[in-house]
C-alpha cells in the first residue's frame, strides 16, 4: 500500500509535539496528540476525501433511484359479532359463582371477569381474532391469492413455497387487543395490485370462514342436505312405481273408479231390464223376423256384453284378461286396490317427508348464515398515492457518510501501513500475499479472455463455412 501524497503545504510537526523519527507512524503518541495528528492528516488529504465524498454521493443517489418504489395498502376489518357457544356462558357462570363463594361474596365484577378469562385460557379457548389471523396466514388462503394474482411470476419464484414466503414477507397482519380490529398491510411495487391483494385477503377470509364453519347449524344443514337427497331418491322411485302400476292397470283412482263403475253397471242393468220388457211386448205383436224385434234383440245383446265386461263375468281375474277393456272391471278393482293403495301411501309419505325436510333445510341454511362469523370491512384497501419505500434521502445520506468514513479509514490505514518497518516480517508476508493474489487474478483473467476469444473465433469460422 503506497502512502497518499498530500496536496497542501500545511505544517505538521512544528505545531504539535510529534516525534521526528522520519516516519508517519502515529502509534505511540499521547491521546491528544494522536487525535490532532489524525485530524491534520485528514486535512492534508482533503482533496482525496472530497473526491471520494462526491463519488459516494453519486453512487448513493444512483442506488437510491435504482431501488424500485414500493407502495403500501392497508385494509382493516372489524371483529365478528360475539356469538358464544353454550359452554362459554356456563364457564363464566361457574367461574363467577366459584369466585364469589371463595371471596365470601365481596369480590368485584372485575375480579370475577378476570377469573373467567383465566379459566377460559386454561381450557385452551381461542378468541375469534386469533382464529381469523390463523386463517389469514394459512397456506390455503395464500395459495388462492398466489393463483389469483399469479404472484409466482411477479416474484420470480420457481416454487410455490418460495412465493408463499415472499407474500408473507410483503404482508403484515396484526390485531389490536383492545378493539379487536385486524389490520392487513400489503406492500407491492404496483399500487393497484397492493390494494387488490389487501382486499383479496378479506374476500378469501370470508369464503374460508364459511367453508370451515363447525357450528351446530352447519352440521344440521349438512345432515338435512344428505337426508334430503336420499328422500328425494325414494320419492322419485315411489312416484315412478305408482305411475307405472297405474298406467299398466288403468287405475287412476280406485275409489272413484269403483263408484263410477257401480253406477255405470246399475245404469246398464236398468237399460237391460227395460229393453227386455220392451222386447217381450213386441214379440207378442210381431214375429221374430220383424225389424224392430231384431233391433231390440241386438241392443239387448250389446247391453249384456257391456255389463259382462264391466262386471268381469266370464273372464279371468288377471290384469290382462281382455284386450277390449279400457278400465278394470268391478271384480278386479278390489284386487288392484290393495297394491294401488300401498303405492299411493308410499308416494304420499315420501312427498310429505320431502316437503318437511325441504322447509327444515331452508331454515338450517338461514341459521348457518347467522352462525358464520361475518367479516365487517372497516377500511377497504385503497390504491396508495405515495410510495412507502425506499427512503431515498436516508439512503443518500447514509451512503455518502459510509463512503466518506471508508475514505478516512483508508487515509489513516495507509498512513499506519507506511509507518511500519519494511523489514517487518508481517509486512513482508502481507505484501507477498497481495502480490501473489494479484498475479493469480491476472492469470485467471488472461485465461478467461483467451477462452472467450477462442470460442468467438470458432463460432465465426462455423458461420463462415455455413
Secondary structure, DSSP 8 states (H G I E B T S, - for coil): ------SS----TTTTT---SSS---TTS-HHHHHHHHHHHHHHTHHHHHHHHHHHHHHHHHHHHHS--BEEEEEEEE-------HHHHHHHHHHHHHHHHHTTT---HHHHHHHHHHHHHHTT---HHHHHHHHHTSHHHHHHHHHHHTHHHHTT-SSHHHHHHHHHHTEEEEE-TTT--EEEEEEESSHHHHHHHHHHHHHHHHHHHHHT---HHHHHHHHHHHHHHHHHHHHHHHHHHHHHHHHHHT-S-HHHHHHHHHHHHHHHHHHHHHHHHHHHHHHHHS-TTSHHHHHHHHHHHHHHHHHHHHHTTTS-SSTTS-TT-SS--HHHHHHHHHHHHHHHHHHHHHHHHHHHHHHHHHHHHHHHHHHS---EEEE-----SS--B--HHHHHHHHHHHHHHHHHHHHHHHHHHHTS-TT-HHHHHHHHHHHHHHHHHHHHHHHHHHHHHHHHHHHHHHHHH-
